[in-house]
Amino acid sequence: MTNTVQTTRLRRATSADAGSLAELAARLFEDTFGPDNDPEDMRSYLAGSFSEEKQRGEIEDPAGAVFLALGPADQTIIGYAAMRRGTRGDGVNGERPAEVNRIYADRAWHGRGVGVALMTACVEQARAWGCDALWLAVWERNPRAIAFYEKSGFRKVGRQTFLLGQDVQHDDVMERSLS
């Protein structure tokens, strides 16, 4: 897949990518949320959420898809999106929804089309699955991400909790119709 916005190259992740994805996913999550959270809660969450085995399971899940964004000069992974079908968040109205459960770009690539390319891939995949809605949950204290999702056609439909270590946090549930 190629996107003309900054020509971000994407490819579907394979099992061989699990180790690289685990390292990148943990680093990007900590870069994004580490400064605003307790270090012990962050360590606990990272240890349980981004193992190589867990990433391999998500890559191999037939109800899911993981897309990798590649740097223009080489095969370096600069971002990724993970999604799955058949899940439903609070307030989601679609009859056949798909969820974007993670979408991240390395901070050095923010504003250069990586997120747009990854979101486009997620929309295309959800449509290919026959889904009528795409949804995601975003931390209520992440205004940059919320603004990106709103520009991508999502609107707030609900709220749910998210446990980061021992810290109970709140996410806005956002949905985009695909019909």
Rosetta blueprint (number, residue, H / E / L):
1 M L
2 T E
3 N L
4 T L
5 V L
6 Q L
7 T L
8 T L
9 R E
10 L E
11 R E
12 R E
13 A L
14 T L
15 S H
16 A H
17 D H
18 A H
19 G H
20 S H
21 L H
22 A H
23 E H
24 L H
25 A H
26 A H
27 R H
28 L H
29 F H
30 E H
31 D H
32 T H
33 F H
34 G H
35 P H
36 D H
37 N L
38 D L
39 P H
40 E H
41 D H
42 M H
43 R H
44 S H
45 Y H
46 L H
47 A H
48 G H
49 S H
50 F L
51 S L
52 E H
53 E H
54 K H
55 Q H
56 R H
57 G H
58 E H
59 I H
60 E H
61 D L
62 P L
63 A L
64 G E
65 A E
66 V E
67 F E
68 L E
69 A E
70 L E
71 G L
72 P L
73 A L
74 D L
75 Q L
76 T L
77 I E
78 I E
79 G E
80 Y E
81 A E
82 A E
83 M E
84 R E
85 R E
86 G L
87 T L
88 R L
89 G L
90 D L
91 G L
92 V L
93 N L
94 G L
95 E L
96 R L
97 P E
98 A E
99 E E
100 V E
101 N E
102 R E
103 I E
104 Y E
105 A E
106 D L
107 R H
108 A H
109 W H
110 H L
111 G L
112 R L
113 G L
114 V H
115 G H
116 V H
117 A H
118 L H
119 M H
120 T H
121 A H
122 C H
123 V H
124 E H
125 Q H
126 A H
127 R H
128 A H
129 W L
130 G L
131 C L
132 D L
133 A E
134 L E
135 W E
136 L E
137 A E
138 V E
139 W E
140 E L
141 R L
142 N L
143 P H
144 R H
145 A H
146 I H
147 A H
148 F H
149 Y H
150 E H
151 K H
152 S L
153 G L
154 F L
155 R E
156 K E
157 V E
158 G E
159 R E
160 Q E
161 T E
162 F E
163 L E
164 L E
165 G L
166 Q L
167 D E
168 V E
169 Q E
170 H E
171 D E
172 D E
173 V E
174 M E
175 E E
176 R E
177 S E
178 L L
179 S L
